[in-house]
Each structure stands twice: as C-alpha cells, then as structure tokens.
C-alpha cells in the first residue's frame, strides 16, 4: 500500500474522530476537532501530491480519495446540523448525501468491471468549498462557545454567518452541477457497467 493511500485512510479515521469530538460540550473538544479537521484537509492535498510526485497513482487510491472526502464532509455537516440547525438545514446535508451515494455506488459498480471513474476538477472544487464552509462553521461554533464579550452582536459574527450561508448555497449548486457533470461525462462507461 502506497503512502498516499495510507494518508487517504488516515483521513477517514480522522473524519470519525472529528465528528465525535465536535458534538462534545465545551470549546476544547471542538477546538481539537477543528485541528483534526484541518489535518484531514491537509492530507487531502498531500495524498494527491505524493501520488503524482512519486508516480504512485493507483486504482485503490482513486477510489478511496473521494470516499474519504465524503466521509469528512458529511460527518462534519451532520454534526453541525445538530449544533446549528437554523444555520445548517438538514435538507442540504440530505441532498449532498444522496448525490454522494449515487456517485459512489456508480464508481464501485464501474470498479467491479475494471473501470475507474476518477474525481474531476468540479468535484474537487465542490469539496474545497465544502471544507471551507465547514471550517467557517467551526470558527463560529468555537467563538460562540467561548462567549467572548459582545461577540454574538458583533458585525464580525454576522459577516461570518453570511459567509457560511453563502458557502452552503454554493455547495448546493456545485453538488448538483458536479453530479450532473459526472453522470454526463461518464455516461458511456456507466452504460457499459450497468449493462453487464
């Protein structure tokens, strides 16, 4: 197993730890979860960089990388649905979940027939926006837990809330458009896999 694949697997483990910690009361577990989230995001960049640099791109890595991204994003967003239900509506997470299940199921089906459907640029852009939005949610929740003086009425908090909302809406748009683009781009390969 290559180093980049190990990093991808470590991101999945980190995702579960982050999701568990962020739900604990107090700002300390949430700060630790945020650090774990940032580390997981770093591995997302690093595993791809190492795979390309060392020419160790593998079918397993191409399959696991987007799955690790999905576990990290969906775990984080589901936790924030519970922590900030007014800010992170459950339907957004459900939409993302449905898209990811469909795409992942098609990837796995294609992989069984020896066809690897790697992540494309728009899928990576979607993931970056999702990760940045979740990072904004972390900052918001940790600052709220710290209850800094006048924080809740501050323009900075209002700006952060609006930024997170914009990130969520951009995420919805990219989720739908990248899903449609994935299905269209791989329509021939998917047709072959479904017909076998």
C-alpha positions in Angstrom: 0.0 0.0 0.0 1.4 3.4 -1.0 2.0 6.3 1.4 -0.7 8.4 -0.4 -3.2 5.6 0.1 -2.3 5.4 3.8 -2.8 9.1 4.1 -6.3 8.7 2.5 -7.2 6.0 5.0 -6.0 8.2 7.9 -8.3 10.9 6.6 -11.3 8.5 7.0 -10.2 7.8 10.6 -9.7 11.5 11.4 -13.2 12.2 10.0 -14.8 9.9 12.5 -12.8 11.4 15.4 -13.7 14.9 14.2 -17.4 14.1 14.0 -17.4 12.6 17.5 -15.4 15.4 19.2 -17.4 18.3 17.7 -20.5 17.0 19.4 -18.9 17.1 22.9 -19.9 20.1 25.0 -17.4 22.9 25.5 -15.0 24.7 23.2 -11.9 22.5 23.9 -13.2 19.3 22.2 -14.5 21.5 19.3 -11.0 23.1 19.0 -9.4 19.7 19.0 -11.9 18.6 16.4 -11.1 21.7 14.3 -7.4 20.9 14.4 -8.2 17.3 13.3 -10.3 18.7 10.5 -7.5 20.9 9.3 -5.1 18.0 9.5 -7.5 15.9 7.5 -7.8 18.6 4.9 -4.1 18.8 4.7 -3.9 15.0 4.0 -6.4 15.6 1.2 -3.9 17.8 -0.6 -0.8 15.8 0.4 -2.0 12.3 -0.7 -2.7 13.6 -4.2 0.5 15.5 -4.4 2.6 12.4 -3.3 0.7 10.1 -5.6 1.5 12.4 -8.6 5.1 13.2 -7.5 6.0 9.5 -6.9 4.0 8.2 -9.8 2.1 6.0 -7.4 -1.4 6.8 -8.6 -3.4 3.6 -8.1 -7.0 2.4 -8.7 -7.5 1.9 -5.0 -6.3 5.4 -4.3 -8.5 6.9 -7.0 -11.5 5.1 -5.4 -10.7 5.8 -1.8 -9.8 9.5 -2.1 -13.3 10.8 -3.0 -14.8 8.4 -0.4 -12.6 9.9 2.3 -13.7 13.4 1.2 -17.3 12.4 1.5 -16.9 10.9 5.0 -15.1 14.0 6.2 -17.6 16.4 4.7 -20.8 14.5 5.5 -19.7 13.7 9.0 -18.9 17.4 9.7 -22.1 18.7 8.2 -24.3 16.2 10.0 -22.7 17.3 13.3 -23.4 20.9 12.5 -27.0 20.1 11.6 -27.3 19.1 15.3 -25.3 22.0 16.6 -26.6 24.8 14.3 -29.9 23.6 12.9 -31.1 27.1 12.0 -27.9 27.7 10.0 -27.3 24.3 8.5 -30.6 22.8 7.3 -30.9 19.1 7.2 -32.2 19.1 3.6 -28.8 20.4 2.4 -27.0 17.6 4.0 -29.6 15.1 2.7 -29.1 16.4 -0.9 -25.3 16.1 -0.6 -25.7 12.6 0.9 -27.9 11.5 -2.0 -25.5 12.8 -4.6 -22.5 11.2 -2.9 -24.3 7.8 -2.5 -25.3 7.8 -6.2 -21.8 8.8 -7.4 -20.0 6.4 -5.1 -22.3 3.5 -6.0 -21.7 4.1 -9.7 -17.9 4.3 -9.0 -18.0 1.0 -7.1 -20.1 -0.7 -9.8 -17.8 0.6 -12.5 -14.7 -0.6 -10.5 -16.1 -4.1 -10.4 -15.9 -4.1 -14.2 -12.4 -2.7 -14.2 -13.5 0.9 -15.0 -12.0 3.6 -12.7 -14.0 6.8 -12.6 -11.6 9.3 -11.0 -12.6 12.6 -9.5 -12.8 15.6 -11.8 -12.0 19.2 -11.3 -15.5 20.3 -10.5 -15.8 17.6 -7.9 -12.6 18.8 -6.2 -13.9 22.4 -6.4 -17.1 21.3 -4.6 -15.0 19.6 -1.9 -12.9 22.7 -1.4 -15.9 24.9 -0.9 -17.5 22.3 1.4 -14.3 22.1 3.5 -14.0 25.9 3.7 -17.7 26.2 4.7 -17.2 23.6 7.5 -14.1 25.5 8.7 -16.2 28.6 8.9 -18.8 26.7 11.0 -16.0 25.5 13.3 -14.8 29.1 13.9 -18.4 30.2 14.5 -19.3 27.4 17.0 -16.0 27.7 18.9 -16.3 31.5 19.2 -19.9 31.1 20.4 -18.8 28.5 23.0 -16.1 30.9 24.2 -18.8 33.5 24.6 -16.5 36.4 24.0 -17.8 39.9 25.1 -20.2 41.3 22.5 -19.3 38.5 20.1 -22.9 37.5 19.4 -24.0 41.0 18.5 -20.8 41.8 16.6 -20.6 42.6 12.9 -17.8 40.1 12.6 -20.1 37.2 13.7 -22.9 38.5 11.3 -20.4 38.5 8.5 -19.2 35.0 9.3 -22.8 33.7 9.4 -23.5 35.3 6.0 -20.2 33.8 4.6 -21.2 30.3 5.9 -24.7 30.7 4.4 -23.1 31.7 1.0 -20.8 28.7 1.3 -23.7 26.4 1.9 -25.6 27.7 -1.1 -22.5 27.5 -3.3 -22.1 23.9 -2.1 -25.7 23.1 -3.1 -25.1 24.5 -6.6 -21.7 22.7 -7.0 -23.2 19.4 -5.6 -26.0 19.4 -8.2 -23.9 20.6 -11.2 -20.9 18.3 -10.4 -23.2 15.4 -10.0 -24.9 16.0 -13.4 -21.5 16.6 -15.0 -20.2 13.3 -13.6 -23.1 11.4 -14.9 -22.9 13.0 -18.4 -19.1 12.7 -18.7 -19.1 9.0 -17.7 -22.3 8.1 -19.5 -20.7 5.6 -21.8 -18.6 3.8 -19.1 -21.7 3.8 -16.8 -23.8 2.3 -19.5 -21.3 -0.4 -20.1 -21.1 -1.2 -16.3 -24.9 -1.2 -15.9 -25.4 -3.5 -18.9 -23.1 -6.2 -17.6 
